[in-house]
Amino acid sequence: MRLAGIAVPVDSGTGETIHQPTPEDVREQLERLRIHALVGSEKLYAFLHFVVEEALAGRAATLKELVIGVELYGGVVDYDPRIDSAVRVEARRLRRKLAAHYAGPGREDAVIVSIPTGGYAPRFHLRQDAPRIAAGREPGRPMLAVLPFTALCVHERAFAAGVTDEIIYAAERDTHLRVAPRAIMFQFRESRYSLDEVAAHAGSDLVLHGTIRRVQEVHRACVELSSRWGQILWSDRIDIVGEGELDVQERMAGAILERLPRDALREPAIPKVA
């Protein structure tokens, strides 16, 4: 695997100086791993989170089996590596999980987190051939998460899903956009969610969402572009007249993307907390 560094060289804890992604990039990738690689594995995520945060704090060299064992597995009786193999077993499981993720769903992830055999200090690399400079971000080509549109009438659910699908299809062909995959977005179709949860799953800070309703031959979409923190960046109301569902869905999707202002598709700033 070819790797390239674009950030400040940092000591990995093994005496080797390597180029790394920024701490922000690493933490974003840590969240992606929690959602995609370690879902349902709370103990493995706790292990990974601990060693990553220790490394980012400059304490990679102190990540020994006893330290991890006391922090994560110590109880009434202190962790003793001579009689307890929990750290070694969990480290092997974690390495397998990470390898499977990067060989499968994470094969295009820009930030690679690994725990080399023989130690517990994690390493952070940037994939040279990744299409993004940092996890989930690329200058000039924002990532758009399109939530399944909500039908205000039960009979319009299929139509609303069709509009969502057409928007994703059209956005995928827009050279100025990147769009989160259908497989990620349609899992929110019948579930409760927050914009932050959606953005975390999609690796995006921009969420397009809206409602669909129909009165006779008029199909109306009320649509919003929001940041993951709930800021409304743009909104509009679009009416399409017609009977053929496929034609109306295509026209509505096209109208939404055509009206979507490009200046609203910049990566939104993180709100300041007073």
Secondary structure, 3 states (H helix, E strand, C coil): CCECCCCCEEECCCCCEEECCCHHHHHHHHHHHHHHCCCCCHHHHHHHHHHHHHHHCCCHHHCCHHHHHHHHHCCCCCCCCCCCCHHHHHHHHHHHHHHHHHHCCCCCCCEEEECCCCCCCCEEEEECCCCCCECCECCCCCEEEECCCEECCHHHHHHHHHHHHHHHHHHHCCCCCEECCHHHHHHHCCCCCCHHHHHHHHCCCEEEEEEEEEECCEEEEEEEEEECCCCEEEEEEEEEECCCHHHHHHHHHHHHHHHCCHHHHCCCCCCCCC
